Amino acid sequence: MAAILSSLRNTVIAGFVLAFLLELMYLNSGGTFDTTFWAFLFRWLHVLSGIMWIGLLYYFNFVQIPNMPNIPDEQKPAIGKVIAPAALWWFRWAAMATLVTGLILGYINGYIHDAMSLGAMNDFAVPKNIAIGIGMWLGIIMWFNVWFVIWPNQKKALGIVDASADEKAASARTAMLFSRTNTMLSVPMLFAMVSAQNIY
């Protein structure tokens, strides 16, 4: 067991193997690869990638940003050159995976059009679909902020791309403000997503 848990790669593979074994149990009990299965699979992938995305968002806002002033200057390069770039890689790709799996899930379940239009295109809007649509639009705004505001500004702030000292400072502030915007939006986004499961 230590050989598995000593390696992150092996740990993640073991997690997926265990999930696959659960899937075999499902199929053995009469489950099939029908629409219900694919909806479940993409919901699981959506939640899994969403946990990674929002978990990292909360790490940045609740742990890294508030504690940066407490880190001695000689230790800050380790955060800026090693930890932050790696975390930002997982952060932006988790955002992409969450968006893509969510859109696929909406398509499979047949509510994508109603949700994305917030029911405005139908004679009879389904409240559940409007709720999930609000969550989807908030998630899309958050995804846009990650890819087109936070990441480009973080590249400057961390010195991944050339920028003057003033540009680095301004970019760091812009990235922080949009990261805080996403933290704020994550609360109603998650509320809308979860509440949709309880609206008929």
N, C-alpha and C positions, 0 to 999 in steps of 0.2 A: 504494500500500500504506500509506503514511503517513496518508492520509485515513481509512482503515479503522481503523488501530491508534491513531490519536490520539483516537478516541472509544470509550469503553467500550461504548456501545450498538451502534455499528457493528462492534466487535470480536466481541461476543456474537452478533449477527446473522450475521456471517461464519462463526462457528463452527457455528451451526445450519444454514446453507446448505451448508457442507462435509459435515456429517453427513447432510443430505438427499441430497446427491449420492452418498454412500456407500450410502444406502438405495435410490436408483435403480439403482445397480449390482447390489444384492442382488435387486431385483425383476426386473431384466433377465436375471439368471442363473437365473430360474425360481422365485424366491421368491414367496410369496403372502401375502395378509393373513389368515393362519390363526391358530390359537391360539399356535403357536410364534412368529410375528411379534409378536403382542400381548404375550406373555410377555417377549420380548426388549426391546420398546419400554419396558415398564414397569420392567424390570430396569435398563435404561440410565437412565431418569429417576430411579429409586430411588437408584442409585449417584451420579448427578450431584448430586441434592439432598443426599444424605448427605455427599458431599465438602464441599459448602458448609456444612452444619450442623456437622460435626465439625471442619472447618477453622477455622470461627469460634470454636468451643468451645476449640480448642487455642490460637488467637490470644489469646483473653481470658486463658487460664490460663498460657500460657507466655510471653506478650509483654506484654500490657497491664497486668494486675494486678501482676506482679512489678516492673514498671518505673514504676508510678505514684509511688512514693516518691521516685524520682530526677528527676521532672519539677518544675521550679520552680512555685510556687503560682500565679504570674501566667499560666502557660501551661495549667494544668489545666482552666480553663473550656472550652478548645477541645476537649479530650477529652470532657468531660462533656456539653457542649451540642451538639457537632457529630458527632464520630466515634462515640462510644458509642451514641447513639440510632440512627444509620444502621446500625451493625453489629448492634445488637440487633433491628432490623427484619428484616434478612436472616436473622439467626440463628433467630428464632422461626418465620418463614415457611418457611425451609429445613427446620426440624424438622417442621412440618406436612406439607410436600410429601414428605418422607422417609417419614413414617408412612403417609400416604394411599397413595402409590405402592407401599409395601411390602405393605400389606393387599390392594390390588388384585392385586399380583403373586401373593400367596399364594392368592387366590381363583382367578385364572386357571390357576395350576398345580395346583389341586385339593388343596392341603395346608393350607389355612387352618384348618379344624376340628381336624385332628390336631395342628397346630403350636400353636394357641392353647390347646388342652386338654393340651398336652404329652403326648399319647398316652393320657391317662387314660380317654378315652371309647371307645377301640377295644379289641377283643380282641387285636389284633396291632398294637403300636405300631411305627412306622417310625423307627429311630434318627435318620435324616437330618431328619425332620420335628420330632423332639423338639429336636434341636440348633438348628434354625432357630427353633423356638418359644421357646427360651430367649433367643435373640438378639432375637426380636420383643418378648418381655415386658420385657427390659432396655431396649429402644428405647422402648417405651410409657412405662415409668417415667421415662426421660430426657425424653421429650416432655412428660409431665405436669409435671415439674420446671421445664421451660422456660416453659410457658404459665401455670402456676398458682402457681409460687413465685418463680422468677428474675425474670420480667418484671414482676409486680406490685411486687416489692421494688426492682427497678432503677428503676421509675418514681418511687418515693419518693426513692431515693438520688440520682438525677440531677435531681430537682426538676421532673420532668414533671407530677407531681401534688403538691399542697401537703402538706408534712410538716415537723414540727419538726426541729431539729438532731439531737436524740437519736433521733428516728424514722429520720432519714436515715442516721445511723451504724449503727443496728441493722439497717436494711434492707440497707445495703451489705454488712454482714457475713453476713446470711442469704443474700443473692444469691450472694456469693462461696463460701460453704460448699456450697450446692446446685450451683453451677457446678463446684466441685471434686468433688462427688459424681458428677456426670455425667461428668467426666473419668475418674474411677476406673471407672465402669460402662462407659465406652466401650471399654475394653480387653477385658473378657470378652464384651461385646456383639459386637464385631467378630470376636473369636475364634470365637464360636458361629456367626455368619453365614458366615464363611469355612470353618470346619470342616464345616459342613453340605454343602458342595460335594464333600467327600472322604469322606463316610460313605454307605454303601449300605444 
